[in-house]
């Protein structure tokens, strides 16, 4: 009994030291974790680039995709491709430059060239597209509705898109000031 008590007394300081060390290590990792979480959240909000989609089968209803290529925190290029689905399969395709003003992303508003205006509202994993004006002037097929909520399917920034004619178009070639 005396030997067991002596062994317990001898081991107790080691157990306490190890336990306190683990607790301090846990406290350190816990103080870093919220900073990391906040940083990742900020990165997601800022980075709108990627590929977004809605619908699954054009035989059953409309489908669409939206590819976004950010240039800066306030300018991004996009390619919108929507198909109405059966039976007409009418389409809407549009490549353009959206700009952010006061937290709102717009295409065509106030650019002096277009009466086709779209609004893009971003959330963590989706973007809601609204047609503000120009159903007729946007060049969309009859009955095609681009106003949908598109869910992110790929967070990687797309480099190119394939247009309606089947040509591969690099987003880099669409930047302002370059030939379109």
DRENZA-153597 format. One record per residue (C-alpha): chain; x, y, z; residue in one letter; residue number from 1. Coordinates in pm, whole numbers. Example, Ala and Ser with C-alpha at 12.3 -4.5 7.8 and 13.67 -1.06 7.14 Angstrom:
<nodes>
{'A',{1230,-450,780},'a',1} {'A',{1367,-106,714},'s',2} 
</nodes>
This chain:
<nodes>
{'A',{0,0,0},'x',1} {'A',{288,237,86},'x',2} {'A',{458,157,-246},'x',3} {'A',{138,231,-439},'x',4} {'A',{95,562,-256},'x',5} {'A',{455,662,-328},'x',6} {'A',{416,574,-696},'x',7} {'A',{94,779,-713},'x',8} {'A',{260,1077,-545},'x',9} {'A',{557,1050,-783},'x',10} {'A',{338,1030,-1096},'x',11} {'A',{84,1300,-998},'x',12} {'A',{303,1601,-1093},'x',13} {'A',{375,1450,-1436},'x',14} {'A',{3,1389,-1501},'x',15} {'A',{-83,1744,-1397},'x',16} {'A',{190,1894,-1614},'x',17} {'A',{80,1700,-1920},'x',18} {'A',{-287,1783,-1858},'x',19} {'A',{-218,2155,-1822},'x',20} {'A',{-2,2154,-2134},'x',21} {'A',{-280,1995,-2337},'x',22} {'A',{-530,2248,-2204},'x',23} {'A',{-304,2539,-2298},'x',24} {'A',{-254,2390,-2646},'x',25} {'A',{-632,2354,-2689},'x',26} {'A',{-685,2715,-2580},'x',27} {'A',{-427,2833,-2835},'x',28} {'A',{-590,2638,-3118},'x',29} {'A',{-934,2765,-3019},'x',30} {'A',{-825,3127,-3031},'x',31} {'A',{-687,3079,-3382},'x',32} {'A',{-988,2894,-3518},'x',33} {'A',{-1237,3185,-3524},'x',34} {'A',{-984,3404,-3709},'x',35} {'A',{-940,3132,-3968},'x',36} {'A',{-1316,3085,-4004},'x',37} {'A',{-1371,3459,-4045},'x',38} {'A',{-1092,3483,-4304},'x',39} {'A',{-1237,3195,-4507},'x',40} {'A',{-1583,3355,-4495},'x',41} {'A',{-1444,3685,-4621},'x',42} {'A',{-1261,3509,-4905},'x',43} {'A',{-1583,3336,-5012},'x',44} {'A',{-1780,3659,-5013},'x',45} {'A',{-1519,3842,-5219},'x',46} {'A',{-1461,3559,-5465},'x',47} {'A',{-1770,3537,-5686},'x',48} {'A',{-1587,3351,-5963},'x',49} {'A',{-1705,3008,-6064},'x',50} {'A',{-1976,2819,-6246},'x',51} {'A',{-2338,2833,-6131},'x',52} {'A',{-2634,2629,-6259},'x',53} {'A',{-3008,2570,-6226},'x',54} {'A',{-3226,2290,-6361},'x',55} {'A',{-3113,1940,-6442},'x',56} {'A',{-3286,1813,-6754},'x',57} {'A',{-3403,2032,-7043},'x',58} {'A',{-3651,1758,-7142},'x',59} {'A',{-3834,1835,-6816},'x',60} {'A',{-3789,2210,-6788},'x',61} {'A',{-3554,2506,-6816},'x',62} {'A',{-3181,2473,-6748},'x',63} {'A',{-2909,2731,-6731},'x',64} {'A',{-2551,2806,-6645},'x',65} {'A',{-2365,3120,-6548},'x',66} {'A',{-1986,3144,-6562},'x',67} {'A',{-1823,3432,-6378},'x',68} {'A',{-1467,3556,-6428},'x',69} {'A',{-1378,3828,-6173},'x',70} {'A',{-1140,4101,-6287},'x',71} {'A',{-1140,4304,-5966},'x',72} {'A',{-1355,4349,-5656},'x',73} {'A',{-1595,4565,-5859},'x',74} {'A',{-1580,4424,-6213},'x',75} {'A',{-1645,4073,-6346},'x',76} {'A',{-1706,3915,-6685},'x',77} {'A',{-1983,3660,-6727},'x',78} {'A',{-2139,3421,-6973},'x',79} {'A',{-2506,3332,-6928},'x',80} {'A',{-2654,3035,-7115},'x',81} {'A',{-3019,2937,-7058},'x',82} {'A',{-3244,2693,-7243},'x',83} {'A',{-3622,2707,-7199},'x',84} {'A',{-3649,2332,-7239},'x',85} {'A',{-3907,2123,-7420},'x',86} {'A',{-4088,2161,-7647},'x',87} {'A',{-3934,2475,-7806},'x',88} {'A',{-3580,2467,-7659},'x',89} {'A',{-3550,2842,-7709},'x',90} {'A',{-3225,2985,-7579},'x',91} {'A',{-3071,3289,-7416},'x',92} {'A',{-2697,3352,-7437},'x',93} {'A',{-2522,3662,-7318},'x',94} {'A',{-2157,3750,-7252},'x',95} {'A',{-2085,4075,-7076},'x',96} {'A',{-1925,4278,-6803},'x',97} {'A',{-2101,4332,-6471},'x',98} {'A',{-2003,4608,-6231},'x',99} {'A',{-2055,4640,-5858},'x',100} {'A',{-2179,4971,-5722},'x',101} {'A',{-2285,5008,-5360},'x',102} {'A',{-2280,4629,-5318},'x',103} {'A',{-2508,4562,-5618},'x',104} {'A',{-2378,4385,-5928},'x',105} {'A',{-2535,4511,-6253},'x',106} {'A',{-2497,4447,-6622},'x',107} {'A',{-2596,4715,-6873},'x',108} {'A',{-2726,4978,-6631},'x',109} {'A',{-2614,5324,-6732},'x',110} {'A',{-2353,5210,-6982},'x',111} {'A',{-2514,5414,-7260},'x',112} {'A',{-2505,5116,-7497},'x',113} {'A',{-2770,4878,-7373},'x',114} {'A',{-3125,4875,-7249},'x',115} {'A',{-3077,4516,-7134},'x',116} {'A',{-3020,4535,-6758},'x',117} {'A',{-2954,4240,-6527},'x',118} {'A',{-2901,4240,-6151},'x',119} {'A',{-2685,3974,-5982},'x',120} {'A',{-2732,3912,-5607},'x',121} {'A',{-2466,3684,-5458},'x',122} {'A',{-2496,3461,-5154},'x',123} {'A',{-2238,3209,-5026},'x',124} {'A',{-2337,2931,-5263},'x',125} {'A',{-2569,3089,-5516},'x',126} {'A',{-2652,3392,-5726},'x',127} {'A',{-2996,3527,-5801},'x',128} {'A',{-3029,3682,-6146},'x',129} {'A',{-3305,3936,-6207},'x',130} {'A',{-3401,4091,-6539},'x',131} {'A',{-3449,4460,-6460},'x',132} {'A',{-3527,4572,-6815},'x',133} {'A',{-3494,4468,-7176},'x',134} {'A',{-3653,4128,-7228},'x',135} {'A',{-3685,4226,-7596},'x',136} {'A',{-3347,4401,-7628},'x',137} {'A',{-3141,4136,-7450},'x',138} {'A',{-3176,3907,-7753},'x',139} {'A',{-3322,3617,-7558},'x',140} {'A',{-3540,3358,-7730},'x',141} {'A',{-3918,3365,-7693},'x',142} {'A',{-4034,3262,-7348},'x',143} {'A',{-3683,3222,-7204},'x',144} {'A',{-3659,3338,-6844},'x',145} {'A',{-3307,3403,-6717},'x',146} {'A',{-3440,3528,-6381},'x',147} {'A',{-3352,3229,-6165},'x',148} {'A',{-3140,3130,-5867},'x',149} {'A',{-2823,2963,-5989},'x',150} {'A',{-2637,2738,-5744},'x',151} {'A',{-2257,2711,-5740},'x',152} {'A',{-2129,2390,-5899},'x',153} {'A',{-1761,2480,-5934},'x',154} {'A',{-1573,2746,-5736},'x',155} {'A',{-1280,2745,-5975},'x',156} {'A',{-1271,3056,-6191},'x',157} {'A',{-1353,2955,-6548},'x',158} {'A',{-1096,3043,-6814},'x',159} {'A',{-1327,3012,-7115},'x',160} {'A',{-1681,2935,-7230},'x',161} {'A',{-1825,2779,-7545},'x',162} {'A',{-2065,3018,-7716},'x',163} {'A',{-2379,2937,-7916},'x',164} {'A',{-2178,2896,-8236},'x',165} {'A',{-1957,2633,-8069},'x',166} {'A',{-1651,2860,-8050},'x',167} {'A',{-1426,2857,-7745},'x',168} {'A',{-1401,3211,-7608},'x',169} {'A',{-1141,3300,-7345},'x',170} {'A',{-1266,3545,-7083},'x',171} {'A',{-929,3719,-7103},'x',172} {'A',{-1019,3830,-7458},'x',173} {'A',{-1337,4003,-7335},'x',174} {'A',{-1172,4244,-7089},'x',175} {'A',{-1258,4613,-7138},'x',176} {'A',{-1059,4780,-7410},'x',177} {'A',{-988,4457,-7596},'x',178} {'A',{-1166,4337,-7911},'x',179} {'A',{-1477,4133,-7850},'x',180} 
</nodes>
